[in-house]
Amino acid sequence: MQMSSTATSKPKKIAPLESLRGIAALIVFFGHFVLGFLPQYHGQAPAGIPGKQLQESPLFFFVNGSGWVTFFFVLSGFVLSYRFYTQRTNDRLAAAVIKRWPRLFPLALISTVFSYLMIEYGLYSYFQASQITQSDWMARLAWGSKGGVFEVTFWEAFTQGMLTTFFRGDDFLNSSLWTMHYEFIGSLLVFGMIPILNQQKLLSGFLIYLIAIAAIVLSPISKGFVPLFMIAFVSGCFFSFYIAQHHTSQNNQQPNLVLFILGLTFAFLALGFLSPAKGFYSFLNLIPAQYLRLFQICAHTLASIILIYYALNHAALYRILDGRFGRFLGRISFALYVIHVPIIFSLSTAVFLKFMPIFGYSGSVALAFLVTLPILFLVSWLMSLFDEVWCKKVNQAVRKL
């Protein structure tokens, strides 16, 4: 598991899970790229270009950003709590709470300032590109604006990246940042559950978990869709507690092959679903419409837990995810997630418009993707280097407290 064995030592990251985080970030990028340039495949506003909606089939797994965002939340609940459960201690829990916001905001701030600069100097070409692709998502700066002209001040960009995206949920400069508010709140929820579960046996801990889920579902604040994502954080936290209780993470096991195949099949099908149910998933319309999104969150959460479990317990899968490229993806995952939308709206759209007259629609989309991907990796890597230095400084400052 690559975790430290003492309460005072620095915990190491769990490489296979970091690899999965990187894969999830990459799929979110794929989803947004398709949503911007090939919306007819995403099931959004039709582009007038022939193409079957991927949302009607399990292949939507490869571009379903909503499903993989749920995976992010489950994984956060797991990794934030795992060390405390394995060591049966609440030491440094207060430090973890104090560090959470300072460790999250720098990359978000970079992305909003970058987006501001693109707007200020006219380097965004998303609106012009959207007139060709007919992507309503792209035309509105991923729902951030109402048209081609969008004015913003540097102060708004600065405060959004540093404060309001976390404490209020603002995301009009970078739509990917909508998750930061729930990541921050969900993290605090996990930190609050840790000392409670750390005093419990498995059965009593499970009862507390069920009470927490019921509170989330039945609470008046959960009438909307997004607050239900707290289910993912709580589930990841409890699953971490379960793993620590049973010491099942050996990474050298060979689970039952049939169950392994069935589990991965369910995860593939579940993460390929996005409400409303269409095509292959039409049978889910038997579920009352008001509960379909709750079902979606629960299905994505369970699929995420299955992936985490097998990433830790299946020897072959563990080795694959523990490879060099997987580690690289994990290292840049957070940076890739927060910066990919501004890069799509600047670099990708510029390449698309430049080469559209030469290569046509499909050729220019393909070229835009091929140019964007390595640049995105490079920018994300540079941002991750900065983030690593920043996190070390934050850790040192908190230790002095």
C-alpha positions as CSV (number, residue, x, y, z in Angstrom):
1,M,0.0,0.0,0.0
2,Q,3.0,2.3,0.3
3,M,1.9,3.9,3.5
4,S,4.1,4.7,6.5
5,S,3.8,2.6,9.6
6,T,4.2,5.2,12.3
7,A,2.0,8.1,13.2
8,T,4.8,10.6,13.0
9,S,6.2,9.7,9.7
10,K,5.1,11.3,6.4
11,P,2.5,9.2,4.6
12,K,3.4,8.2,1.0
13,K,1.0,8.3,-1.8
14,I,-0.6,5.0,-3.0
15,A,0.7,4.8,-6.5
16,P,-2.1,2.7,-8.2
17,L,-4.7,5.0,-6.8
18,E,-2.8,8.1,-8.0
19,S,-2.7,6.4,-11.4
20,L,-6.4,6.0,-11.3
21,R,-6.8,9.6,-10.4
22,G,-4.7,10.6,-13.4
23,I,-6.8,8.4,-15.7
24,A,-9.9,10.0,-14.3
25,A,-8.5,13.5,-15.0
26,L,-7.6,12.5,-18.5
27,I,-11.1,11.1,-19.2
28,V,-12.6,14.4,-17.9
29,F,-10.4,16.2,-20.5
30,F,-11.6,13.8,-23.2
31,G,-15.2,14.4,-22.2
32,H,-14.8,18.2,-22.4
33,F,-13.0,18.1,-25.7
34,V,-15.7,16.0,-27.2
35,L,-18.4,18.2,-25.7
36,G,-16.7,21.3,-27.3
37,F,-15.8,19.9,-30.7
38,L,-18.1,16.9,-31.2
39,P,-21.1,17.6,-29.1
40,Q,-23.3,15.3,-31.2
41,Y,-21.4,12.4,-29.7
42,H,-21.7,13.7,-26.2
43,G,-25.5,13.9,-26.3
44,Q,-25.6,17.6,-25.9
45,A,-26.7,20.3,-28.4
46,P,-26.5,18.8,-31.9
47,A,-23.9,20.1,-34.2
48,G,-25.6,19.2,-37.4
49,I,-22.9,16.7,-38.1
50,P,-23.8,13.0,-38.3
51,G,-22.8,10.9,-35.3
52,K,-24.4,8.6,-32.8
53,Q,-24.6,9.8,-29.2
54,L,-22.1,7.9,-27.1
55,Q,-24.4,8.7,-24.1
56,E,-26.7,6.0,-25.5
57,S,-24.1,3.2,-25.0
58,P,-21.6,2.0,-22.4
59,L,-18.8,3.6,-24.5
60,F,-19.8,6.8,-22.8
61,F,-17.5,5.5,-20.0
62,F,-14.5,7.0,-21.9
63,V,-15.9,10.6,-21.9
64,N,-18.3,10.6,-18.9
65,G,-16.7,13.4,-16.8
66,S,-19.6,13.3,-14.3
67,G,-18.9,9.7,-13.5
68,W,-15.2,10.2,-13.0
69,V,-15.8,13.3,-10.9
70,T,-17.7,11.1,-8.5
71,F,-14.6,8.8,-8.6
72,F,-12.5,11.8,-7.5
73,F,-14.7,12.4,-4.6
74,V,-14.8,8.7,-3.5
75,L,-11.0,8.6,-3.8
76,S,-10.6,11.7,-1.8
77,G,-12.7,10.2,1.0
78,F,-10.5,7.1,0.9
79,V,-7.0,8.6,0.8
80,L,-7.7,11.5,3.2
81,S,-8.8,9.0,5.9
82,Y,-6.7,5.9,5.3
83,R,-3.7,6.7,7.3
84,F,-5.8,7.7,10.4
85,Y,-7.6,4.3,10.3
86,T,-4.6,2.1,9.7
87,Q,-2.7,3.7,12.5
88,R,-5.8,4.0,14.7
89,T,-4.9,7.6,15.6
90,N,-6.3,11.0,15.3
91,D,-2.9,12.6,15.6
92,R,-2.4,15.4,13.1
93,L,-6.0,15.5,12.2
94,A,-6.2,19.2,13.1
95,A,-3.2,19.8,10.9
96,A,-4.9,18.1,8.0
97,V,-7.9,20.3,8.4
98,I,-5.8,23.5,8.5
99,K,-3.8,22.5,5.4
100,R,-6.7,21.5,3.2
101,W,-7.6,24.9,1.8
102,P,-4.0,26.2,1.4
103,R,-3.1,23.0,-0.4
104,L,-6.0,23.3,-2.9
105,F,-6.1,27.0,-3.9
106,P,-2.8,27.7,-5.7
107,L,-3.5,25.7,-8.9
108,A,-7.1,26.9,-8.9
109,L,-5.8,30.5,-8.7
110,I,-3.4,29.9,-11.5
111,S,-6.2,28.7,-13.7
112,T,-8.5,31.6,-13.0
113,V,-5.8,34.2,-13.6
114,F,-4.8,32.4,-16.8
115,S,-8.5,32.5,-17.9
116,Y,-8.6,36.2,-17.1
117,L,-5.5,36.9,-19.1
118,M,-7.0,35.0,-22.1
119,I,-10.1,37.2,-21.9
120,E,-8.3,40.4,-21.3
121,Y,-6.0,40.0,-24.3
122,G,-8.5,38.4,-26.6
123,L,-6.8,35.1,-26.7
124,Y,-9.9,33.0,-26.2
125,S,-11.5,31.9,-29.4
126,Y,-14.1,29.6,-27.9
127,F,-17.1,31.6,-29.2
128,Q,-15.9,31.7,-32.8
129,A,-15.2,27.9,-32.7
130,S,-18.6,27.2,-31.2
131,Q,-20.3,28.8,-34.2
132,I,-18.9,26.0,-36.2
133,T,-19.2,23.1,-33.7
134,Q,-22.6,24.3,-32.5
135,S,-21.5,23.4,-28.9
136,D,-23.7,25.4,-26.5
137,W,-21.3,24.4,-23.7
138,M,-18.4,26.0,-25.6
139,A,-20.3,29.1,-26.7
140,R,-21.0,30.0,-23.1
141,L,-17.5,29.4,-21.7
142,A,-18.7,26.1,-20.3
143,W,-21.8,27.9,-18.9
144,G,-19.7,30.7,-17.5
145,S,-21.0,33.4,-19.8
146,K,-24.0,34.3,-21.9
147,G,-22.4,35.0,-25.2
148,G,-19.2,35.9,-27.1
149,V,-18.4,39.0,-25.0
150,F,-17.4,38.3,-21.4
151,E,-15.9,41.0,-19.1
152,V,-14.1,40.2,-15.9
153,T,-11.7,42.1,-13.6
154,F,-8.4,40.8,-12.3
155,W,-9.8,41.1,-8.7
156,E,-12.7,38.8,-9.6
157,A,-10.3,36.3,-11.1
158,F,-8.0,36.4,-8.1
159,T,-10.7,36.1,-5.5
160,Q,-12.5,33.3,-7.4
161,G,-9.3,31.2,-7.7
162,M,-8.3,31.8,-4.1
163,L,-11.6,32.1,-2.2
164,T,-15.0,32.1,-3.8
165,T,-14.7,28.9,-5.8
166,F,-14.1,27.0,-2.5
167,F,-16.4,28.9,-0.1
168,R,-19.2,29.8,-2.6
169,G,-18.8,27.6,-5.6
170,D,-18.0,30.3,-8.2
171,D,-16.7,28.8,-11.5
172,F,-17.5,31.3,-14.3
173,L,-13.8,31.6,-15.3
174,N,-13.2,27.8,-15.3
175,S,-16.1,25.4,-15.2
176,S,-13.9,22.6,-13.8
177,L,-13.7,24.5,-10.6
178,W,-17.3,23.7,-9.6
179,T,-15.9,20.6,-7.9
180,M,-13.6,22.6,-5.7
181,H,-16.4,23.8,-3.4
182,Y,-17.6,20.2,-2.9
183,E,-14.1,18.9,-2.6
184,F,-13.4,21.3,0.2
185,I,-16.7,20.7,2.0
186,G,-16.5,17.0,1.5
187,S,-12.9,16.9,2.9
188,L,-14.1,18.6,6.1
189,L,-16.9,16.1,6.3
190,V,-14.4,13.2,6.0
191,F,-12.2,14.8,8.7
192,G,-15.2,15.0,10.9
193,M,-16.0,11.3,10.5
194,I,-12.5,10.1,11.1
195,P,-12.5,10.5,15.0
196,I,-16.0,9.0,15.1
197,L,-15.2,5.9,13.1
198,N,-11.8,5.4,14.7
199,Q,-13.6,4.5,17.9
200,Q,-15.9,2.0,16.3
201,K,-15.9,-1.7,15.4
202,L,-17.0,-2.6,11.9
203,L,-20.7,-3.1,12.6
204,S,-21.2,0.1,14.6
205,G,-19.1,2.0,12.0
206,F,-21.4,0.7,9.3
207,L,-24.5,1.9,11.2
208,I,-22.9,5.4,11.5
209,Y,-22.2,5.3,7.7
210,L,-25.8,4.4,7.0
211,I,-27.0,7.3,9.2
212,A,-24.7,9.7,7.4
213,I,-26.0,8.6,4.0
214,A,-29.6,8.9,5.2
215,A,-28.9,12.4,6.5
216,I,-27.4,13.5,3.1
217,V,-30.3,12.0,1.1
218,L,-33.1,13.3,3.3
219,S,-31.6,16.7,4.3
220,P,-33.4,19.7,2.8
221,I,-30.1,20.9,1.3
222,S,-30.0,17.8,-0.8
223,K,-32.9,18.6,-3.0
224,G,-30.5,19.5,-5.8
225,F,-28.2,17.2,-7.7
226,V,-24.7,18.3,-6.6
227,P,-25.1,18.1,-2.8
228,L,-25.7,14.4,-3.2
229,F,-22.0,14.1,-4.1
230,M,-21.4,14.0,-0.4
231,I,-22.4,10.4,-0.6
232,A,-19.2,9.7,-2.5
233,F,-17.0,11.3,0.2
234,V,-18.7,9.5,3.0
235,S,-18.6,6.2,1.1
236,G,-14.9,6.5,0.3
237,C,-14.3,7.3,4.0
238,F,-16.2,4.3,5.2
239,F,-14.5,2.0,2.6
240,S,-11.2,3.2,3.9
241,F,-12.3,2.3,7.4
242,Y,-13.4,-1.2,6.2
243,I,-10.1,-1.8,4.4
244,A,-8.1,-0.8,7.5
245,Q,-10.3,-3.0,9.7
246,H,-9.8,-6.1,7.6
247,H,-6.2,-5.4,6.3
248,T,-7.3,-6.6,2.9
249,S,-4.9,-4.4,0.9
250,Q,-2.1,-6.8,0.2
251,N,-1.6,-6.0,-3.5
252,N,-0.4,-9.6,-4.0
253,Q,-3.7,-11.3,-4.0
254,Q,-5.5,-12.9,-6.9
255,P,-9.2,-12.4,-6.3
256,N,-11.8,-14.7,-7.8
257,L,-11.6,-14.3,-11.6
258,V,-15.3,-14.4,-12.2
259,L,-16.0,-11.8,-9.5
260,F,-13.2,-9.7,-10.8
261,I,-14.7,-9.7,-14.3
262,L,-18.2,-9.1,-13.0
263,G,-17.0,-6.2,-10.9
264,L,-15.1,-4.5,-13.7
265,T,-18.0,-5.0,-16.0
266,F,-20.4,-3.4,-13.5
267,A,-17.9,-0.5,-13.1
268,F,-17.7,0.0,-16.8
269,L,-21.4,0.0,-17.3
270,A,-22.1,2.2,-14.3
271,L,-19.5,4.8,-15.2
272,G,-20.9,4.8,-18.7
273,F,-24.3,6.0,-17.5
274,L,-25.5,9.6,-17.3
275,S,-29.1,10.6,-16.6
276,P,-31.5,10.9,-18.3
277,A,-31.4,7.3,-19.3
278,K,-31.0,6.7,-23.1
279,G,-30.4,3.9,-25.5
280,F,-28.7,1.0,-23.8
281,Y,-29.7,2.5,-20.4
282,S,-33.4,3.1,-21.3
283,F,-34.4,0.3,-18.9
284,L,-33.4,2.5,-16.0
285,N,-36.3,4.8,-16.8
286,L,-38.3,2.4,-14.7
287,I,-36.8,4.3,-11.8
288,P,-38.9,7.4,-11.0
289,A,-37.4,10.5,-12.6
290,Q,-36.9,12.3,-9.3
291,Y,-34.6,9.4,-8.1
292,L,-32.7,8.8,-11.2
293,R,-29.8,11.2,-10.4
294,L,-29.6,9.8,-6.9
295,F,-29.3,6.4,-8.5
296,Q,-26.6,7.8,-10.8
297,I,-24.5,9.1,-7.9
298,C,-24.9,5.8,-6.0
299,A,-24.0,3.7,-9.1
300,H,-20.9,5.8,-9.8
301,T,-19.9,5.6,-6.2
302,L,-20.1,1.8,-6.1
303,A,-18.2,1.6,-9.4
304,S,-15.5,3.8,-7.9
305,I,-15.2,1.6,-4.8
306,I,-14.9,-1.5,-7.0
307,L,-12.1,0.1,-9.0
308,I,-10.3,1.2,-5.9
309,Y,-10.6,-2.3,-4.3
310,Y,-9.2,-4.1,-7.3
311,A,-6.5,-1.5,-7.9
312,L,-5.2,-2.4,-4.4
313,N,-6.0,-6.1,-4.3
314,H,-5.4,-7.5,-7.8
315,A,-1.7,-8.2,-8.3
316,A,-1.6,-7.8,-12.1
317,L,-3.7,-4.6,-12.1
318,Y,-1.7,-3.2,-9.2
319,R,1.5,-3.7,-11.3
320,I,0.0,-2.1,-14.3
321,L,-1.2,1.0,-12.4
322,D,2.2,1.2,-10.6
323,G,4.0,1.8,-13.9
324,R,5.9,4.9,-14.8
325,F,3.3,6.5,-17.0
326,G,0.6,5.8,-14.4
327,R,2.7,7.5,-11.8
328,F,3.2,10.5,-14.1
329,L,-0.5,10.8,-14.7
330,G,-1.1,10.7,-11.0
331,R,1.5,13.3,-10.4
332,I,-0.1,15.8,-12.8
333,S,-3.7,14.8,-12.3
334,F,-4.8,17.8,-10.2
335,A,-3.1,20.3,-12.4
336,L,-4.4,18.6,-15.6
337,Y,-7.9,18.8,-14.2
338,V,-7.9,22.5,-13.2
339,I,-6.2,23.8,-16.4
340,H,-7.6,21.7,-19.2
341,V,-10.7,23.8,-19.9
342,P,-8.9,27.1,-20.3
343,I,-6.4,25.4,-22.6
344,I,-9.2,23.9,-24.7
345,F,-10.8,27.3,-25.1
346,S,-7.5,29.0,-26.1
347,L,-5.0,26.6,-27.7
348,S,-7.4,23.9,-29.0
349,T,-9.9,26.4,-30.5
350,A,-7.1,28.5,-32.1
351,V,-5.6,25.4,-33.8
352,F,-9.1,24.3,-34.9
353,L,-10.0,27.6,-36.5
354,K,-6.5,28.0,-38.1
355,F,-6.6,24.7,-39.9
356,M,-10.3,24.3,-40.5
357,P,-10.0,25.7,-44.1
358,I,-7.1,23.4,-44.8
359,F,-8.0,20.1,-43.3
360,G,-11.8,20.4,-42.9
361,Y,-13.8,19.8,-39.8
362,S,-12.7,16.3,-38.8
363,G,-9.1,16.9,-39.7
364,S,-8.8,20.2,-37.8
365,V,-10.5,18.6,-34.7
366,A,-8.0,15.7,-34.8
367,L,-5.1,18.1,-35.2
368,A,-6.3,20.3,-32.3
369,F,-6.4,17.2,-30.1
370,L,-2.9,16.1,-31.1
371,V,-1.5,19.5,-30.5
372,T,-3.4,20.0,-27.2
373,L,-2.5,16.8,-25.5
374,P,1.3,17.1,-25.2
375,I,1.0,20.9,-24.4
376,L,-1.5,20.0,-21.7
377,F,0.8,17.4,-20.3
378,L,3.7,19.9,-20.3
379,V,1.7,22.7,-18.6
380,S,0.3,20.3,-16.1
381,W,3.7,18.9,-15.2
382,L,5.1,22.4,-14.7
383,M,2.1,23.3,-12.5
384,S,2.5,20.1,-10.5
385,L,6.2,21.0,-9.8
386,F,5.1,24.3,-8.4
387,D,2.3,22.6,-6.4
388,E,4.8,20.1,-4.9
389,V,7.0,22.9,-3.7
390,W,4.0,24.8,-2.3
391,C,2.7,21.8,-0.4
392,K,6.1,21.3,1.2
393,K,6.0,24.9,2.4
394,V,2.5,24.5,3.7
395,N,3.5,21.3,5.6
396,Q,6.4,23.1,7.1
397,A,4.4,26.1,8.2
398,V,1.7,23.9,9.8
399,R,4.2,21.8,11.6
400,K,5.6,25.0,13.2
401,L,2.1,25.8,14.5
